[in-house]
Amino acid sequence: MRASVAPPIHFTITSQPHRCRFIEESLRWLLLHQRTDTARLVVQKATRLNRVCVPESCLTQAQRRLSSHRDDKANFLDLMRLKCVRLLSFNLFLAWFINSAIYYGISLNTSGLGGSFYFNFLLVGLVEIPGFLLAMVLLEKCGRNKLIVTFMIVGGVACFLVPYMLKGEHVIYIVF
């Protein structure tokens, strides 16, 4: 059995922002918890990094809007009330499940690829490093939506082409 190290590290960093100083809390969360001073600092930092000017009134307007909805309790059924949100949520759930299944299926099947198990493990781990770096650079340049659609299409086509590129009896074992 083999498990990749990258997802647990990513989860640890993104799920515990109080331990990671370079990830700020969301502005909405800060305003809902009455931490306006911290929210003001986050806005100032974001405006400085993005080289834009945001008027001070925007923060107070956002705080007023959020205070009117403070008593509303959101739950999972809120994702199913509106048709467009329901379709987007279903699409996201399906993409998340498929990506996880394919990622872990490929990662955990390195022993079935032939050759040394340890060498295959090393190669799969090394391939992830430029993949993450490329994703970070392309996120800045292309944006999230175009990048996700492109990589989903390329990954899907690659998964369908594997049986045609390999010849022999091990094709069924590797693909299925």
C-alpha positions in Angstrom: 0.0 0.0 0.0 1.1 3.5 -0.8 -0.3 6.8 0.1 0.7 10.2 -1.2 2.1 12.7 1.2 0.8 15.8 -0.7 -2.9 15.7 0.2 -2.4 15.4 4.0 0.1 18.2 3.9 -2.2 20.4 1.8 -5.1 19.6 4.2 -3.0 20.4 7.2 -2.0 23.8 5.8 -5.4 24.8 4.5 -7.6 23.5 7.3 -5.6 25.2 10.1 -5.1 28.8 9.0 -4.3 29.9 12.5 -1.0 27.9 12.3 -0.2 29.2 8.8 0.5 32.9 8.9 0.4 33.4 5.1 -3.3 32.3 4.9 -5.7 34.9 6.1 -9.2 34.3 7.5 -12.0 35.1 5.1 -13.4 38.7 5.4 -16.9 37.3 5.8 -15.9 35.2 8.8 -14.0 38.1 10.4 -17.0 40.4 10.1 -19.4 37.8 11.4 -17.3 37.3 14.5 -17.0 41.1 15.1 -13.3 41.2 14.4 -13.4 44.4 12.4 -9.8 45.5 13.2 -8.4 42.3 11.7 -10.8 42.5 8.7 -9.6 46.1 8.1 -5.9 44.8 8.1 -6.8 42.0 5.7 -8.5 44.4 3.3 -5.5 46.8 3.5 -3.1 44.0 2.8 -5.1 42.8 -0.1 -5.5 46.3 -1.6 -1.7 46.8 -1.2 -0.9 43.5 -2.9 -3.4 44.0 -5.7 -2.5 47.7 -6.1 -6.1 48.8 -6.0 -8.0 51.3 -3.9 -11.0 50.3 -1.9 -13.0 52.9 -0.1 -13.4 52.5 3.7 -17.2 52.5 3.2 -17.1 49.1 1.5 -16.1 47.4 4.8 -18.9 49.1 6.8 -21.5 48.2 4.1 -20.4 44.6 4.1 -20.6 44.5 7.9 -24.1 46.0 7.8 -25.3 43.4 5.3 -23.8 40.5 7.2 -25.2 41.7 10.5 -28.7 41.5 9.1 -28.1 37.8 8.2 -26.3 37.0 11.4 -29.2 34.9 12.8 -29.7 32.9 9.7 -28.5 29.3 10.1 -27.3 27.7 6.9 -27.4 24.0 6.4 -26.9 21.4 3.6 -30.4 21.8 2.3 -29.7 25.4 1.4 -27.6 24.0 -1.5 -30.6 22.2 -2.8 -33.2 25.0 -2.7 -32.3 26.8 -5.9 -31.9 24.9 -9.2 -28.7 26.7 -10.3 -27.0 26.2 -6.9 -28.2 22.6 -6.8 -26.7 21.8 -10.3 -23.4 23.6 -9.4 -23.2 21.7 -6.1 -23.9 18.3 -7.7 -21.3 19.1 -10.4 -18.8 19.9 -7.7 -19.6 16.8 -5.6 -19.2 14.6 -8.7 -16.0 16.2 -9.8 -14.6 16.0 -6.3 -15.5 12.3 -6.0 -14.1 11.4 -9.5 -10.9 13.3 -9.0 -10.2 11.7 -5.6 -11.1 8.2 -6.9 -8.8 8.5 -9.9 -5.9 10.2 -7.9 -5.9 7.5 -5.2 -6.5 4.7 -7.7 -3.4 5.7 -9.6 -1.4 6.4 -6.5 -2.3 3.2 -4.8 -1.7 1.1 -7.9 2.0 1.8 -8.3 2.8 -1.8 -7.4 0.9 -3.0 -10.4 2.9 -1.0 -12.9 5.8 -3.4 -13.0 9.3 -2.8 -12.0 10.5 -1.9 -8.6 7.7 -0.8 -6.2 10.0 1.7 -4.5 11.2 3.2 -7.8 7.5 3.6 -8.9 6.7 5.2 -5.6 9.6 7.6 -6.0 8.5 8.5 -9.6 4.9 9.1 -8.6 6.0 11.3 -5.7 8.4 13.3 -7.9 5.9 13.9 -10.6 3.6 15.6 -8.1 6.2 18.3 -7.3 6.3 20.0 -10.8 2.5 19.4 -11.1 1.9 21.5 -8.0 4.3 24.2 -9.0 2.8 24.3 -12.5 -0.7 24.5 -11.0 0.3 27.4 -8.8 1.8 29.4 -11.7 -1.1 28.7 -14.0 -3.7 29.6 -11.4 -2.2 33.1 -11.3 -2.1 33.4 -15.1 -5.2 31.6 -16.3 -7.6 31.6 -13.5 -9.3 28.8 -11.6 -12.2 27.9 -14.0 -10.1 27.6 -17.2 -7.4 25.7 -15.4 -9.9 23.2 -13.9 -11.7 22.6 -17.2 -8.5 22.2 -19.1 -6.9 19.7 -16.7 -10.1 17.8 -16.3 -10.3 17.3 -20.1 -6.6 16.5 -20.4 -6.8 14.0 -17.5 -10.0 12.4 -18.9 -8.5 12.0 -22.4 -5.3 10.6 -20.9 -7.2 8.0 -18.9 -9.2 6.9 -21.9 -6.0 6.6 -24.1 -4.1 4.4 -21.7 -5.5 1.1 -23.0 -4.7 2.0 -26.5 -1.1 3.0 -25.7 -0.3 -0.2 -23.8 -0.2 -3.5 -25.4 -0.4 -6.9 -23.6 -2.4 -8.7 -21.0 -1.6 -6.2 -18.2 -3.7 -3.5 -19.7 -6.9 -4.7 -18.1 -5.2 -5.0 -14.7 -3.7 -1.5 -14.9 -6.8 0.3 -16.1 -9.4 -1.7 -14.1 
